[in-house]
Amino acid sequence: MFKKVIFVLALISMQSTLIMAQNPTLETIFARKSVRSYTDQPVAHEDLVLLVKAGMAAPTGMNRQPWEFLIVTDKDIMADLSVKLPYARMMKEAQAAIVVCGNPETSVYWFLDCSAAAQNILLAAESIGLGAVWTAGYPYEERMDLIASAFGVPKPYRPLCVIPIGYPKGEQNPKDKWKEEKVHINKW
């Protein structure tokens, strides 16, 4: 039985490689990486709007769409937050950012819906040659309050994350996160 499972997983892996070569969506998914270093090249406003449109195309429970998106190009605010938020130093280099916020009064699952939207933004950025990285606000109250204060986010909205965006500086490679031992078929 064990050999049969290994054979099936190997076959799936080979098929996945073939499909990926023919499928731009899968290519983008597997090419996505967290980019933390950016060039000085500006990001077009139209590209930022396109990323937000991709975010709004995400699945959402009961179609509640509890999200709001803030496009940020103010370098002073981004530089200030790069010092105040842990793990957000790259914001001072980024040319823009998108803050993904959710309304807990619209949906108790706001953070799940907004997470799907953030993932769409990250994938869309990769697909058009931009680099981006998720920097968490949620679930940390202090971080959410800092972000909300910096950008004037009104209550009841809560910032899920800030996504710094720019053109990647240098060659950056995605991580291969595939771990066959984490796949279970029919039973654990």
C-alpha positions as CSV (number, residue, x, y, z in Angstrom):
1,M,0.0,0.0,0.0
2,F,2.8,2.4,0.9
3,K,4.5,1.9,-2.4
4,K,1.3,2.5,-4.2
5,V,0.8,5.8,-2.4
6,I,4.3,6.9,-3.2
7,F,3.8,6.0,-6.9
8,V,0.5,8.0,-7.0
9,L,2.2,11.0,-5.5
10,A,5.1,10.7,-7.9
11,L,2.7,10.5,-10.8
12,I,0.8,13.6,-9.5
13,S,4.1,15.5,-9.2
14,M,5.0,14.7,-12.9
15,Q,1.6,15.6,-14.1
16,S,1.7,18.9,-12.1
17,T,5.0,19.8,-13.8
18,L,3.5,19.2,-17.2
19,I,0.3,21.2,-16.4
20,M,2.3,24.1,-14.9
21,A,4.3,24.4,-18.1
22,Q,1.0,24.9,-20.0
23,N,-0.9,27.0,-17.4
24,P,0.1,30.6,-16.7
25,T,-2.0,30.7,-13.5
26,L,0.0,27.8,-12.0
27,E,3.2,29.3,-13.3
28,T,2.4,32.5,-11.4
29,I,1.4,30.6,-8.2
30,F,4.7,28.7,-8.2
31,A,6.8,31.7,-9.2
32,R,5.4,34.0,-6.4
33,K,7.9,35.1,-3.8
34,S,8.0,37.5,-0.9
35,V,10.0,40.5,-2.3
36,R,11.6,42.7,0.3
37,S,14.0,44.8,-1.9
38,Y,12.8,47.2,-4.6
39,T,14.2,49.5,-7.3
40,D,13.4,53.2,-7.5
41,Q,11.2,52.6,-10.6
42,P,7.7,54.0,-9.9
43,V,4.7,51.8,-10.0
44,A,1.9,53.1,-12.3
45,H,-1.3,54.0,-10.7
46,E,-3.1,51.8,-13.2
47,D,-1.1,48.8,-12.0
48,L,-2.1,49.5,-8.4
49,V,-5.7,49.8,-9.3
50,L,-5.4,46.5,-11.2
51,L,-4.0,44.8,-8.1
52,V,-6.9,46.0,-6.1
53,K,-9.4,44.7,-8.7
54,A,-7.6,41.4,-8.4
55,G,-8.1,41.6,-4.6
56,M,-11.8,42.3,-5.1
57,A,-12.1,39.2,-7.3
58,A,-11.4,36.9,-4.3
59,P,-13.9,34.6,-2.9
60,T,-15.9,35.9,0.1
61,G,-18.3,34.1,2.4
62,M,-21.9,34.8,1.5
63,N,-20.6,37.5,-0.9
64,R,-20.4,39.9,2.0
65,Q,-17.2,41.6,0.6
66,P,-16.2,43.1,4.0
67,W,-13.1,44.6,2.5
68,E,-11.8,48.1,1.8
69,F,-8.4,48.8,0.1
70,L,-6.1,51.8,0.6
71,I,-3.6,52.5,-2.1
72,V,-0.5,54.2,-0.6
73,T,2.1,56.2,-2.5
74,D,3.1,58.6,0.3
75,K,6.8,57.7,0.9
76,D,6.9,59.6,4.2
77,I,4.1,57.6,5.8
78,M,5.6,54.4,4.4
79,A,9.1,55.3,5.8
80,D,7.6,56.1,9.2
81,L,5.7,52.8,9.3
82,S,8.9,50.9,8.2
83,V,10.4,51.8,11.6
84,K,7.3,51.3,13.7
85,L,6.1,48.0,12.4
86,P,8.1,44.9,13.0
87,Y,9.1,43.0,9.8
88,A,8.2,46.0,7.6
89,R,11.6,47.6,7.1
90,M,11.2,47.1,3.3
91,M,8.4,49.7,3.2
92,K,11.0,52.5,3.1
93,E,12.2,51.1,-0.3
94,A,8.8,50.3,-1.7
95,Q,7.3,52.6,-4.3
96,A,3.7,51.9,-3.1
97,A,1.7,49.8,-0.7
98,I,-1.8,48.4,-0.5
99,V,-3.5,48.2,2.9
100,V,-6.2,45.5,3.1
101,C,-8.8,46.3,5.7
102,G,-12.0,44.5,6.7
103,N,-15.2,45.3,8.5
104,P,-15.9,42.9,11.4
105,E,-19.5,44.2,11.5
106,T,-20.1,43.1,7.9
107,S,-18.7,39.6,8.5
108,V,-17.2,37.8,11.5
109,Y,-15.0,36.1,8.8
110,W,-13.6,39.4,7.5
111,F,-10.0,38.3,8.1
112,L,-10.5,35.2,6.0
113,D,-12.1,37.1,3.1
114,C,-9.5,39.8,3.3
115,S,-6.7,37.1,3.4
116,A,-8.0,35.7,0.1
117,A,-8.0,39.2,-1.3
118,A,-4.5,39.8,-0.1
119,Q,-3.3,36.5,-1.8
120,N,-4.9,37.6,-5.0
121,I,-3.0,40.9,-4.8
122,L,0.2,39.1,-4.2
123,L,-0.4,36.8,-7.2
124,A,-1.4,39.6,-9.4
125,A,1.7,41.6,-8.5
126,E,3.9,38.6,-9.5
127,S,2.0,38.1,-12.7
128,I,2.7,41.7,-13.9
129,G,6.4,41.7,-12.9
130,L,6.0,43.5,-9.5
131,G,7.4,42.4,-6.2
132,A,5.3,42.4,-3.0
133,V,5.2,41.0,0.5
134,W,2.5,40.5,3.1
135,T,3.3,42.4,6.4
136,A,0.8,41.5,9.1
137,G,-1.4,43.9,11.0
138,Y,-4.0,41.3,12.2
139,P,-4.2,39.7,14.7
140,Y,-1.9,42.1,16.6
141,E,-4.0,45.0,18.1
142,E,-1.0,47.3,18.5
143,R,0.0,46.8,14.8
144,M,-3.6,47.3,13.6
145,D,-3.9,50.5,15.7
146,L,-0.6,51.8,14.3
147,I,-1.7,51.2,10.7
148,A,-5.2,52.5,11.3
149,S,-3.8,55.7,12.8
150,A,-1.2,56.3,10.1
151,F,-3.8,56.0,7.3
152,G,-6.9,57.3,9.0
153,V,-8.7,54.0,8.9
154,P,-12.1,54.6,10.6
155,K,-13.8,52.2,13.0
156,P,-15.1,49.5,12.7
157,Y,-12.6,48.7,9.9
158,R,-9.5,46.8,10.9
159,P,-6.2,46.5,8.9
160,L,-5.4,42.9,8.0
161,C,-2.1,43.7,6.4
162,V,0.1,46.2,4.5
163,I,1.5,44.9,1.2
164,P,4.6,46.9,0.1
165,I,4.9,46.9,-3.7
166,G,7.7,47.7,-6.2
167,Y,9.9,46.4,-8.9
168,P,12.2,43.7,-7.5
169,K,15.8,44.6,-7.0
170,G,18.0,41.9,-8.3
171,E,17.2,38.2,-9.0
172,Q,14.9,36.6,-6.5
173,N,13.8,33.0,-6.6
174,P,10.7,31.4,-5.2
175,K,11.0,28.8,-2.4
176,D,10.0,25.3,-3.2
177,K,7.5,24.6,-0.4
178,W,6.3,21.2,-1.7
179,K,6.6,18.6,1.0
180,E,5.2,15.3,0.0
181,E,5.1,14.1,3.7
182,K,2.4,16.8,4.4
183,V,0.0,15.2,1.9
184,H,-2.5,12.6,3.2
185,I,-4.9,10.6,1.1
186,N,-8.2,9.5,2.5
187,K,-6.8,9.1,6.0
188,W,-4.1,10.9,8.1
